[in-house]
Amino acid sequence: MTHLRRFVAVALVVTVTGTLGAACTRAADTLLPNEAATTAGADDEAGTPVVALGQAGDEFDDPASLAGWTVMQGELQDGTPGTVDIGRTNPGALTMVPGRSWWVNGTRGLFVYKVLRGDFVVTARVRASGKAARLPADDWSLAGLLLRAPSSPNGSEHWVGYTVGYVGAPRVERKTTKSSRSELRLIPVEPGWIELRAVRAGPLVILLRRQGGTEWTLDAVYERADLPETLQVGIDAQSGYEADRADLIAETDWVHVAPTGIPDAVLAGLTGQLSHAVNRDEGNTLTARDTDLVREALLPAILNIP
């Protein structure tokens, strides 16, 4: 059975305020079949249907598949929208080049997503580069998975992000946001392509990564029973926080989506054993005891999903 390595994280907490009112539209309504941008003022949920898990993935080998995704620009800090295309910039890849924007607290950035319901496993192969170099030149240039609640009664943000990029060095960032308050941690990684996996299993969100054919590493387990059954799930890209420009080219080779394969009885038995305590030192993850329970009960099934 595949073994898991425990993660070592560098602690960092960021608090930023921002305005809402992100622009969003269906990719099919914009520009060319293989390129999308959005228009200001659109509702971030309008006309976005729930997608069956078996139809939610994308190999990004057909530019026309962009019509199946929704593109959100977020708050444009300097008024410059990001660009999104499949196959035009890089054959066989989704390429996102954000304007100066970011995901933290109540502020939203560039996001390409589908709407999923219930439990799932989403895995993406992602690379974050600079516009003129192998690595971005500016800190907080990141791209990867985002699982987001479509709306809340007071307009606050609720989501879990799992991205790779540059913050002083190549890093993975894991971030949980509840009621527009974000808690994040940074993890050193090697530059280049990386596989990021997020598992939604009942109230749990489980984050794993692997790189260069190595074993899967468990980075975090969050208990997010507050998230609704229906989520926006996809790829985000952000750059320009604490800088006067954005410097990121985010490539996604593929996105795979699958059922978890976890029996309801197993999940119910596990959640009944959890203390439901939060480890604030690790960015509001489950405690070490509860994380070990999740590792033993759920990960053997999750790791076998291609």
C-alpha positions as CSV (number, residue, x, y, z in Angstrom):
1,M,0.0,0.0,0.0
2,T,1.2,3.5,-0.8
3,H,2.7,5.2,2.2
4,L,2.2,8.9,3.1
5,R,4.8,11.3,4.2
6,R,3.9,13.9,6.9
7,F,4.2,17.5,5.9
8,V,6.4,20.2,7.3
9,A,4.9,23.6,6.9
10,V,6.1,27.2,7.4
11,A,3.5,29.1,9.4
12,L,2.1,32.4,8.0
13,V,-1.1,34.2,8.5
14,V,-2.3,37.0,6.3
15,T,-5.2,39.4,6.9
16,V,-6.3,41.6,4.0
17,T,-9.6,43.5,3.4
18,G,-11.1,43.8,0.0
19,T,-14.3,44.7,-1.8
20,L,-16.7,42.2,-3.4
21,G,-18.6,42.4,-6.7
22,A,-16.5,40.0,-8.7
23,A,-17.1,39.7,-12.5
24,C,-18.1,36.3,-13.8
25,T,-19.6,34.8,-16.9
26,R,-19.9,31.5,-18.8
27,A,-16.8,31.0,-21.0
28,A,-19.0,30.2,-24.0
29,D,-20.3,33.8,-24.0
30,T,-16.9,35.4,-24.4
31,L,-14.3,36.0,-27.1
32,L,-13.0,33.0,-29.1
33,P,-13.9,29.4,-28.5
34,N,-10.5,28.8,-27.0
35,E,-10.2,32.1,-25.0
36,A,-12.3,33.7,-22.3
37,A,-12.5,36.9,-20.3
38,T,-15.3,38.2,-18.2
39,T,-17.4,41.4,-18.0
40,A,-17.9,43.4,-14.8
41,G,-21.1,43.2,-12.8
42,A,-22.2,39.6,-13.6
43,D,-23.5,37.4,-10.8
44,D,-21.1,34.7,-9.8
45,E,-23.7,32.0,-9.8
46,A,-25.9,32.9,-12.8
47,G,-26.7,30.1,-15.2
48,T,-24.1,27.7,-13.9
49,P,-25.5,24.2,-13.7
50,V,-24.4,21.3,-11.5
51,V,-22.1,19.0,-13.5
52,A,-22.0,15.2,-13.1
53,L,-18.7,14.0,-11.7
54,G,-18.0,11.8,-14.7
55,Q,-18.2,14.9,-16.9
56,A,-16.4,17.3,-14.7
57,G,-12.8,16.5,-15.6
58,D,-10.9,17.9,-18.6
59,E,-7.7,16.8,-20.4
60,F,-7.5,20.3,-22.1
61,D,-6.8,18.7,-25.5
62,D,-9.9,20.4,-27.1
63,P,-10.1,24.2,-27.1
64,A,-13.9,23.9,-27.4
65,S,-14.1,22.4,-23.9
66,L,-13.6,25.9,-22.4
67,A,-17.3,26.4,-23.1
68,G,-18.0,24.0,-20.2
69,W,-16.2,26.2,-17.6
70,T,-17.2,29.4,-15.9
71,V,-14.6,32.2,-15.6
72,M,-14.6,34.6,-12.7
73,Q,-12.2,37.5,-12.8
74,G,-12.6,38.7,-9.2
75,E,-11.7,42.1,-8.0
76,L,-9.4,43.7,-10.6
77,Q,-6.9,45.8,-8.5
78,D,-5.7,47.8,-11.5
79,G,-8.6,47.2,-13.9
80,T,-6.7,44.7,-16.1
81,P,-8.6,41.4,-16.6
82,G,-6.8,38.1,-16.8
83,T,-6.8,35.8,-19.8
84,V,-7.8,32.2,-20.1
85,D,-7.4,29.8,-23.0
86,I,-7.1,26.1,-23.8
87,G,-4.5,25.1,-26.4
88,R,-3.7,28.5,-27.8
89,T,-0.9,29.6,-25.5
90,N,0.3,26.1,-24.6
91,P,-1.0,23.0,-26.6
92,G,-2.8,20.6,-24.5
93,A,-3.1,22.9,-21.4
94,L,-5.3,25.4,-19.8
95,T,-3.4,28.6,-19.5
96,M,-4.4,31.4,-17.1
97,V,-2.6,34.7,-16.9
98,P,-4.2,36.8,-14.1
99,G,-4.4,40.5,-13.8
100,R,-3.3,41.9,-10.5
101,S,-5.7,40.0,-8.2
102,W,-5.7,37.6,-5.3
103,W,-7.7,35.2,-3.1
104,V,-7.6,36.1,0.6
105,N,-10.2,37.0,3.1
106,G,-13.1,38.6,1.2
107,T,-11.1,39.4,-1.9
108,R,-11.5,37.3,-5.0
109,G,-9.2,36.6,-7.9
110,L,-9.2,34.8,-11.3
111,F,-11.1,31.4,-11.1
112,V,-12.2,28.9,-13.7
113,Y,-14.7,26.4,-12.3
114,K,-17.5,23.9,-12.6
115,V,-20.3,23.3,-10.1
116,L,-20.2,20.0,-8.3
117,R,-22.5,18.5,-5.7
118,G,-21.8,16.1,-2.8
119,D,-18.5,14.3,-2.2
120,F,-15.7,14.1,-4.8
121,V,-12.0,13.8,-5.5
122,V,-10.5,16.5,-7.7
123,T,-6.9,16.2,-8.9
124,A,-5.0,18.7,-11.1
125,R,-1.5,18.8,-12.6
126,V,-0.3,22.4,-12.3
127,R,2.7,24.5,-13.0
128,A,3.3,28.1,-12.0
129,S,5.8,30.1,-14.0
130,G,6.8,33.8,-14.4
131,K,6.2,35.6,-17.7
132,A,9.9,35.8,-18.5
133,A,11.4,33.1,-16.2
134,R,10.9,29.7,-14.8
135,L,9.6,31.2,-11.5
136,P,7.4,34.2,-10.9
137,A,9.4,37.3,-9.9
138,D,6.8,38.5,-7.3
139,D,5.7,36.9,-4.1
140,W,2.1,35.5,-3.7
141,S,2.0,34.3,-7.4
142,L,0.0,31.1,-7.0
143,A,-2.3,28.8,-8.9
144,G,-4.1,25.6,-8.1
145,L,-7.3,24.1,-6.7
146,L,-10.2,26.1,-5.2
147,L,-13.3,24.7,-3.6
148,R,-15.7,27.6,-3.0
149,A,-19.2,28.1,-1.6
150,P,-21.2,29.9,-4.3
151,S,-22.8,32.4,-2.0
152,S,-23.7,33.2,1.6
153,P,-26.5,35.4,3.1
154,N,-24.2,38.2,4.0
155,G,-21.9,37.9,1.0
156,S,-18.9,36.6,2.9
157,E,-16.4,34.2,1.5
158,H,-16.2,30.5,2.4
159,W,-13.6,28.3,0.6
160,V,-10.5,26.1,0.7
161,G,-7.6,26.8,-1.6
162,Y,-4.6,24.6,-2.5
163,T,-2.1,26.3,-4.8
164,V,1.5,26.2,-5.9
165,G,3.8,29.1,-6.9
166,Y,6.3,31.5,-5.4
167,V,6.5,33.1,-2.0
168,G,10.2,33.8,-1.4
169,A,10.8,30.4,-2.9
170,P,8.7,27.7,-4.6
171,R,5.9,26.9,-2.2
172,V,2.5,25.2,-1.9
173,E,0.0,27.3,-0.1
174,R,-3.0,25.7,1.7
175,K,-5.6,28.2,2.9
176,T,-9.0,27.9,4.6
177,T,-11.4,30.8,4.6
178,K,-14.5,31.1,6.7
179,S,-16.7,34.2,6.9
180,S,-14.1,36.1,4.8
181,R,-11.2,35.3,7.3
182,S,-8.3,33.4,5.8
183,E,-5.8,31.1,7.6
184,L,-2.9,29.9,5.5
185,R,0.3,27.9,5.7
186,L,3.2,27.6,3.3
187,I,5.1,24.4,2.4
188,P,8.4,24.2,0.5
189,V,8.4,22.3,-2.8
190,E,10.5,21.9,-5.9
191,P,9.8,24.1,-8.9
192,G,7.9,22.6,-11.9
193,W,4.9,20.5,-12.4
194,I,3.0,19.2,-9.3
195,E,-0.2,17.2,-8.7
196,L,-2.6,18.6,-6.3
197,R,-5.6,16.6,-4.9
198,A,-8.5,17.8,-2.8
199,V,-11.0,15.4,-1.4
200,R,-14.5,16.5,-0.2
201,A,-15.8,13.7,2.1
202,G,-18.8,14.7,4.2
203,P,-17.6,17.5,6.4
204,L,-14.0,17.0,5.6
205,V,-11.7,18.5,3.0
206,I,-8.4,16.6,2.6
207,L,-5.4,18.0,0.7
208,L,-2.6,15.9,-0.8
209,R,0.2,16.5,-3.3
210,R,2.9,14.6,-5.2
211,Q,5.7,15.7,-7.5
212,G,8.0,13.9,-9.9
213,G,6.5,10.4,-9.3
214,T,7.0,10.6,-5.5
215,E,4.5,9.2,-3.0
216,W,1.4,11.3,-2.0
217,T,2.0,13.6,0.9
218,L,-0.9,14.6,3.2
219,D,-0.8,18.3,3.8
220,A,-4.0,19.0,5.7
221,V,-7.4,17.9,6.8
222,Y,-10.0,20.6,7.4
223,E,-13.4,20.1,8.9
224,R,-15.7,22.4,6.9
225,A,-19.2,21.3,7.7
226,D,-20.3,24.9,7.0
227,L,-19.7,24.4,3.2
228,P,-22.9,23.7,1.3
229,E,-23.5,20.5,-0.6
230,T,-23.0,22.4,-3.9
231,L,-19.5,24.0,-4.5
232,Q,-17.7,25.8,-7.3
233,V,-14.6,23.6,-8.0
234,G,-11.7,24.5,-10.3
235,I,-8.5,26.3,-10.9
236,D,-7.6,29.7,-9.5
237,A,-4.6,32.0,-10.4
238,Q,-3.4,35.0,-8.4
239,S,-0.5,37.4,-8.5
240,G,0.3,41.0,-7.5
241,Y,-0.4,41.1,-3.8
242,E,2.3,43.4,-2.2
243,A,3.5,44.2,-5.7
244,D,2.6,46.7,-8.4
245,R,2.2,44.1,-11.1
246,A,1.2,40.5,-11.8
247,D,3.8,38.0,-12.9
248,L,2.3,34.5,-13.3
249,I,1.6,32.1,-16.1
250,A,-0.5,29.2,-14.7
251,E,-0.6,26.0,-16.7
252,T,-2.9,23.1,-15.9
253,D,-2.2,19.9,-17.8
254,W,-5.4,18.2,-16.8
255,V,-8.2,18.1,-14.2
256,H,-9.6,14.7,-13.1
257,V,-12.7,14.4,-11.0
258,A,-14.0,11.1,-9.5
259,P,-16.2,9.8,-6.7
260,T,-14.4,9.2,-3.4
261,G,-15.3,5.5,-3.2
262,I,-15.7,5.9,0.6
263,P,-18.7,3.9,1.9
264,D,-21.2,6.0,3.9
265,A,-20.9,3.8,6.9
266,V,-17.1,4.2,7.0
267,L,-17.4,8.0,6.8
268,A,-20.1,8.1,9.4
269,G,-18.1,5.9,11.8
270,L,-15.0,8.1,11.3
271,T,-16.8,11.4,11.9
272,G,-18.3,10.0,15.1
273,Q,-14.8,9.4,16.4
274,L,-13.5,12.9,15.7
275,S,-13.1,15.4,18.5
276,H,-14.0,18.3,16.2
277,A,-11.2,20.4,17.8
278,V,-9.2,22.8,15.7
279,N,-5.4,23.0,15.6
280,R,-4.9,26.7,15.3
281,D,-1.1,26.4,15.3
282,E,-1.5,24.5,12.0
283,G,-3.9,26.9,10.4
284,N,-7.2,25.5,11.7
285,T,-6.7,21.9,10.5
286,L,-7.9,18.9,12.5
287,T,-5.8,18.0,15.5
288,A,-2.9,15.5,15.0
289,R,-5.1,12.7,16.6
290,D,-8.0,13.4,14.3
291,T,-5.8,13.7,11.3
292,D,-4.3,10.2,12.1
293,L,-7.8,8.8,12.3
294,V,-8.6,10.2,8.8
295,R,-5.3,8.9,7.4
296,E,-6.1,5.4,8.6
297,A,-9.8,5.3,7.7
298,L,-10.0,7.1,4.4
299,L,-6.7,7.4,2.6
300,P,-6.2,3.9,1.4
301,A,-9.2,4.3,-0.9
302,I,-8.4,7.9,-1.9
303,L,-4.8,7.1,-2.9
304,N,-5.9,4.4,-5.4
305,I,-8.0,6.9,-7.5
306,P,-6.1,7.7,-10.7
